[in-house]
Structure formats: C-alpha cells, structure tokens
Amino acid sequence: MPISEEDRVVHFLTNLLDSYNMLVAALEAKVPKIEVVRERLLQEERGLKGRASVAANSERAMTGKRRPKATSLESSVISGGATMNG
C-alpha cells in the first residue's frame, strides 16, 4: 500500500535536526504538500548557513581556526532523499 503524501511529510518533519524546530512547528499547523516543505527547508537551510557563516567568521577571526566542511540538506531535499521517497 502506498504511503500518503501527508504521512511522508509528517515523517520527514519529525526526523529533522533540532535547528529546524521553528520551521517544523510552523509547517505542522497545516500539513502542506511536499513541494512546499522542500522549498521552505531550502530557505531555512540557506538562513542557517548564513547565520553559521557569520558566527564562524567571527570565531575564526578571534581564534584563527578553520571551519569544518558542512554537510548539506539541500542535495537530499532536491533529489527527494530516501526519507521522501517513502
């Protein structure tokens, strides 16, 4: 039996990192279509990366440390990742 889109969205949202909690709460008010979830997650990731970059630049300026390469949710979201394919 195929998994409903709503069930896929709920499953996907419940398995995100804590840094996405505010977005998840907003999206769970009314479970949207998967395309809306993808776009909102990509927007949120860009915002998180921007905030992290500013913080990392400040820390590197003070400590001289290099930042580790971050993994990207974007490639998983765009390709439909395993959790999105049911």
PASE-425917 format. One record per residue: residue in three letters; x, y, z of N, C-alpha, C in turn; residue number from 1. Coordinates in nm, 3 decimals. Each point is the difference from the previous one (the first is absolute). Layout:
N
+--------+---------+---------+---------+---------+----------+---------+---------+---------+---------+-----+
! residu !  n.east ! n.north !    n.up ! ca.east ! ca.north !   ca.up !  c.east ! c.north !    c.up ! num !
+--------+---------+---------+---------+---------+----------+---------+---------+---------+---------+-----+
!    ALA !       X !       Y !       Z !       X !        Y !       Z !       X !       Y !       Z ! NUM !
...
+--------+---------+---------+---------+---------+----------+---------+---------+---------+---------+-----+
***
This chain:
86
+--------+---------+---------+---------+---------+----------+---------+---------+---------+---------+-----+
! residu !  n.east ! n.north !    n.up ! ca.east ! ca.north !   ca.up !  c.east ! c.north !    c.up ! num !
+--------+---------+---------+---------+---------+----------+---------+---------+---------+---------+-----+
!    MET !   0.085 !  -0.118 !   0.000 !  -0.085 !    0.118 !   0.000 !   0.090 !   0.125 !   0.000 !   1 !
!    PRO !  -0.026 !   0.094 !  -0.090 !   0.081 !    0.121 !  -0.006 !  -0.019 !   0.086 !   0.126 !   2 !
!    ILE !   0.104 !   0.073 !   0.035 !  -0.004 !    0.090 !   0.114 !  -0.057 !   0.133 !  -0.048 !   3 !
!    SER !  -0.096 !   0.055 !   0.076 !  -0.061 !    0.127 !  -0.040 !   0.102 !   0.113 !   0.008 !   4 !
!    GLU !  -0.024 !   0.104 !  -0.077 !   0.090 !    0.115 !   0.000 !   0.005 !   0.064 !   0.138 !   5 !
!    GLU !  -0.115 !   0.009 !   0.065 !  -0.003 !    0.060 !   0.134 !   0.085 !  -0.081 !   0.098 !   6 !
!    ASP !  -0.007 !  -0.132 !  -0.007 !   0.083 !   -0.084 !   0.088 !   0.149 !   0.018 !  -0.031 !   7 !
!    ARG !   0.034 !   0.013 !  -0.127 !   0.140 !    0.023 !  -0.037 !   0.050 !   0.132 !   0.056 !   8 !
!    VAL !  -0.082 !   0.104 !  -0.012 !   0.039 !    0.132 !   0.050 !   0.019 !  -0.005 !   0.151 !   9 !
!    VAL !  -0.095 !  -0.058 !   0.071 !   0.009 !   -0.008 !   0.146 !   0.125 !  -0.079 !   0.041 !  10 !
!    HIS !   0.025 !  -0.112 !  -0.064 !   0.118 !   -0.080 !   0.031 !   0.128 !   0.080 !  -0.024 !  11 !
!    PHE !   0.006 !   0.070 !  -0.112 !   0.117 !    0.078 !  -0.034 !   0.023 !   0.110 !   0.103 !  12 !
!    LEU !  -0.106 !   0.073 !   0.036 !   0.013 !    0.110 !   0.095 !   0.043 !  -0.047 !   0.138 !  13 !
!    THR !  -0.047 !  -0.117 !   0.042 !   0.036 !   -0.049 !   0.134 !   0.143 !  -0.051 !   0.007 !  14 !
!    ASN !   0.067 !  -0.015 !  -0.113 !   0.137 !   -0.050 !   0.000 !   0.104 !   0.106 !  -0.033 !  15 !
!    LEU !  -0.038 !   0.127 !   0.004 !   0.096 !    0.107 !  -0.026 !   0.078 !   0.035 !   0.126 !  16 !
!    LEU !   0.112 !   0.067 !  -0.018 !   0.081 !    0.046 !   0.112 !  -0.075 !   0.104 !   0.083 !  17 !
!    ASP !   0.039 !   0.015 !   0.126 !  -0.062 !    0.097 !   0.089 !   0.007 !   0.143 !  -0.053 !  18 !
!    SER !   0.102 !   0.029 !  -0.080 !   0.014 !    0.137 !  -0.052 !  -0.117 !   0.038 !  -0.091 !  19 !
!    TYR !  -0.080 !  -0.097 !  -0.042 !  -0.116 !    0.027 !  -0.086 !  -0.131 !   0.003 !   0.079 !  20 !
!    ASN !   0.005 !  -0.002 !   0.134 !  -0.122 !   -0.008 !   0.081 !  -0.101 !   0.111 !  -0.027 !  21 !
!    MET !   0.047 !   0.123 !  -0.016 !  -0.094 !    0.110 !  -0.025 !  -0.073 !  -0.019 !  -0.134 !  22 !
!    LEU !   0.074 !  -0.041 !  -0.101 !  -0.062 !   -0.023 !  -0.130 !  -0.098 !  -0.116 !   0.008 !  23 !
!    VAL !   0.038 !  -0.107 !   0.068 !  -0.087 !   -0.117 !   0.013 !  -0.131 !   0.040 !   0.069 !  24 !
!    ALA !   0.009 !   0.077 !   0.107 !  -0.120 !    0.043 !   0.071 !  -0.091 !   0.080 !  -0.092 !  25 !
!    ALA !   0.058 !   0.088 !  -0.079 !  -0.081 !    0.080 !  -0.092 !  -0.065 !  -0.087 !  -0.107 !  26 !
!    LEU !   0.074 !  -0.096 !  -0.052 !  -0.054 !   -0.086 !  -0.105 !  -0.104 !  -0.099 !   0.053 !  27 !
!    GLU !   0.015 !  -0.043 !   0.125 !  -0.093 !   -0.098 !   0.055 !  -0.137 !   0.058 !   0.032 !  28 !
!    ALA !  -0.011 !   0.131 !   0.006 !  -0.130 !    0.063 !   0.025 !  -0.101 !  -0.048 !  -0.106 !  29 !
!    LYS !   0.045 !  -0.014 !  -0.122 !  -0.080 !   -0.056 !  -0.109 !   0.099 !  -0.076 !  -0.086 !  30 !
!    VAL !  -0.011 !  -0.132 !  -0.006 !   0.097 !   -0.080 !  -0.074 !  -0.008 !   0.035 !  -0.148 !  31 !
!    PRO !   0.109 !   0.058 !  -0.053 !   0.001 !    0.044 !  -0.139 !   0.040 !  -0.111 !  -0.096 !  32 !
!    LYS !  -0.005 !   0.030 !  -0.127 !   0.049 !   -0.093 !  -0.103 !   0.151 !  -0.009 !   0.010 !  33 !
!    ILE !   0.055 !  -0.110 !  -0.044 !   0.143 !   -0.026 !   0.009 !   0.082 !   0.107 !  -0.072 !  34 !
!    GLU !  -0.050 !   0.055 !  -0.108 !   0.073 !    0.104 !  -0.073 !   0.018 !   0.125 !   0.086 !  35 !
!    VAL !  -0.103 !   0.034 !   0.077 !   0.008 !    0.115 !   0.091 !   0.104 !  -0.027 !   0.108 !  36 !
!    VAL !  -0.001 !  -0.122 !   0.054 !   0.097 !   -0.038 !   0.103 !   0.142 !   0.011 !  -0.055 !  37 !
!    ARG !   0.023 !  -0.051 !  -0.119 !   0.133 !    0.008 !  -0.061 !   0.047 !   0.144 !  -0.011 !  38 !
!    GLU !  -0.084 !   0.086 !  -0.054 !   0.040 !    0.140 !  -0.020 !   0.027 !   0.070 !   0.132 !  39 !
!    ARG !  -0.086 !  -0.021 !   0.099 !   0.021 !    0.063 !   0.131 !   0.126 !  -0.051 !   0.067 !  40 !
!    LEU !   0.030 !  -0.130 !  -0.014 !   0.123 !   -0.055 !   0.059 !   0.124 !   0.058 !  -0.067 !  41 !
!    LEU !  -0.005 !   0.015 !  -0.130 !   0.113 !    0.059 !  -0.071 !   0.021 !   0.145 !   0.044 !  42 !
!    GLN !  -0.109 !   0.075 !   0.017 !   0.011 !    0.138 !   0.048 !   0.059 !   0.003 !   0.141 !  43 !
!    GLU !  -0.048 !  -0.089 !   0.086 !   0.049 !   -0.006 !   0.137 !   0.147 !  -0.038 !   0.004 !  44 !
!    GLU !   0.040 !  -0.097 !  -0.083 !   0.140 !   -0.041 !  -0.002 !   0.089 !   0.115 !  -0.044 !  45 !
!    ARG !  -0.044 !   0.075 !  -0.102 !   0.080 !    0.115 !  -0.043 !   0.015 !   0.100 !   0.115 !  46 !
!    GLY !  -0.108 !   0.023 !   0.075 !   0.007 !    0.090 !   0.114 !   0.092 !  -0.051 !   0.109 !  47 !
!    LEU !  -0.010 !  -0.130 !   0.030 !   0.088 !   -0.060 !   0.101 !   0.146 !   0.009 !  -0.042 !  48 !
!    LYS !   0.027 !  -0.027 !  -0.127 !   0.137 !    0.008 !  -0.049 !   0.053 !   0.142 !   0.010 !  49 !
!    GLY !  -0.085 !   0.096 !  -0.034 !   0.041 !    0.141 !   0.009 !   0.033 !   0.040 !   0.142 !  50 !
!    ARG !  -0.086 !  -0.040 !   0.095 !   0.024 !    0.033 !   0.140 !   0.124 !  -0.073 !   0.051 !  51 !
!    ALA !   0.017 !  -0.125 !  -0.040 !   0.117 !   -0.077 !   0.043 !   0.127 !   0.059 !  -0.058 !  52 !
!    SER !  -0.007 !   0.046 !  -0.123 !   0.117 !    0.058 !  -0.065 !   0.045 !   0.127 !   0.072 !  53 !
!    VAL !  -0.095 !   0.084 !   0.037 !   0.033 !    0.122 !   0.073 !   0.064 !  -0.034 !   0.134 !  54 !
!    ALA !  -0.058 !  -0.098 !   0.071 !   0.055 !   -0.040 !   0.129 !   0.138 !  -0.062 !  -0.017 !  55 !
!    ALA !   0.016 !  -0.085 !  -0.101 !   0.129 !   -0.065 !  -0.024 !   0.107 !   0.101 !  -0.038 !  56 !
!    ASN !  -0.037 !   0.097 !  -0.081 !   0.097 !    0.102 !  -0.038 !   0.046 !   0.079 !   0.121 !  57 !
!    SER !  -0.092 !   0.031 !   0.089 !   0.035 !    0.073 !   0.122 !   0.093 !  -0.085 !   0.087 !  58 !
!    GLU !  -0.032 !  -0.130 !   0.014 !   0.083 !   -0.088 !   0.082 !   0.138 !  -0.017 !  -0.062 !  59 !
!    ARG !   0.006 !  -0.020 !  -0.132 !   0.129 !   -0.017 !  -0.067 !   0.085 !   0.125 !   0.013 !  60 !
!    ALA !  -0.064 !   0.115 !  -0.007 !   0.074 !    0.125 !   0.013 !   0.063 !   0.011 !   0.138 !  61 !
!    MET !  -0.069 !  -0.054 !   0.100 !   0.052 !    0.009 !   0.136 !   0.096 !  -0.112 !   0.034 !  62 !
!    THR !  -0.018 !  -0.118 !  -0.058 !   0.081 !   -0.116 !   0.039 !   0.094 !  -0.049 !  -0.108 !  63 !
!    GLY !  -0.023 !   0.040 !  -0.123 !   0.082 !   -0.047 !  -0.110 !  -0.033 !  -0.141 !  -0.045 !  64 !
!    LYS !  -0.112 !  -0.058 !   0.049 !  -0.040 !   -0.136 !  -0.037 !  -0.069 !  -0.001 !  -0.135 !  65 !
!    ARG !   0.012 !  -0.114 !  -0.070 !  -0.073 !   -0.022 !  -0.125 !  -0.128 !  -0.074 !   0.033 !  66 !
!    ARG !  -0.104 !   0.024 !  -0.076 !  -0.126 !   -0.070 !   0.024 !  -0.003 !  -0.131 !  -0.077 !  67 !
!    PRO !  -0.066 !  -0.103 !   0.058 !  -0.014 !   -0.127 !  -0.073 !  -0.102 !   0.015 !  -0.112 !  68 !
!    LYS !   0.015 !  -0.083 !  -0.102 !  -0.094 !    0.002 !  -0.112 !  -0.136 !  -0.050 !   0.048 !  69 !
!    ALA !  -0.104 !   0.077 !  -0.026 !  -0.135 !   -0.037 !   0.043 !  -0.064 !  -0.095 !  -0.101 !  70 !
!    THR !  -0.087 !  -0.087 !   0.051 !  -0.078 !   -0.084 !  -0.091 !  -0.124 !   0.078 !  -0.039 !  71 !
!    SER !  -0.057 !  -0.033 !  -0.111 !  -0.112 !    0.077 !  -0.052 !  -0.128 !  -0.082 !  -0.007 !  72 !
!    LEU !  -0.104 !   0.055 !   0.057 !  -0.134 !   -0.057 !  -0.012 !  -0.052 !   0.023 !  -0.141 !  73 !
!    GLU !   0.052 !   0.106 !  -0.065 !  -0.053 !    0.040 !  -0.130 !   0.005 !  -0.112 !  -0.103 !  74 !
!    SER !   0.110 !  -0.072 !  -0.013 !   0.008 !   -0.105 !  -0.101 !  -0.101 !  -0.110 !   0.027 !  75 !
!    SER !  -0.023 !  -0.032 !   0.126 !  -0.098 !   -0.102 !   0.037 !  -0.141 !   0.046 !  -0.031 !  76 !
!    VAL !  -0.030 !   0.124 !   0.034 !  -0.135 !    0.054 !  -0.022 !  -0.030 !   0.011 !  -0.149 !  77 !
!    ILE !   0.095 !   0.050 !  -0.076 !  -0.023 !    0.018 !  -0.144 !  -0.018 !  -0.136 !  -0.068 !  78 !
!    SER !   0.081 !  -0.097 !   0.036 !  -0.008 !   -0.130 !  -0.065 !  -0.113 !  -0.086 !   0.055 !  79 !
!    GLY !  -0.063 !   0.046 !   0.106 !  -0.110 !   -0.077 !   0.057 !   0.046 !  -0.100 !   0.103 !  80 !
!    GLY !   0.123 !   0.001 !   0.042 !   0.059 !   -0.086 !   0.101 !  -0.080 !  -0.123 !   0.038 !  81 !
!    ALA !   0.060 !  -0.096 !   0.063 !  -0.064 !   -0.128 !   0.033 !  -0.123 !   0.019 !   0.086 !  82 !
!    THR !   0.000 !   0.096 !   0.093 !  -0.115 !    0.017 !   0.087 !  -0.118 !   0.059 !  -0.074 !  83 !
!    MET !   0.024 !   0.064 !  -0.111 !  -0.109 !    0.063 !  -0.073 !  -0.061 !  -0.094 !  -0.103 !  84 !
!    ASN !   0.066 !  -0.107 !  -0.032 !  -0.052 !   -0.091 !  -0.103 !  -0.087 !  -0.111 !   0.059 !  85 !
!    GLY !  -0.013 !   0.001 !   0.131 !  -0.085 !   -0.096 !   0.066 !   0.056 !  -0.134 !  -0.007 !  86 !
+--------+---------+---------+---------+---------+----------+---------+---------+---------+---------+-----+
***
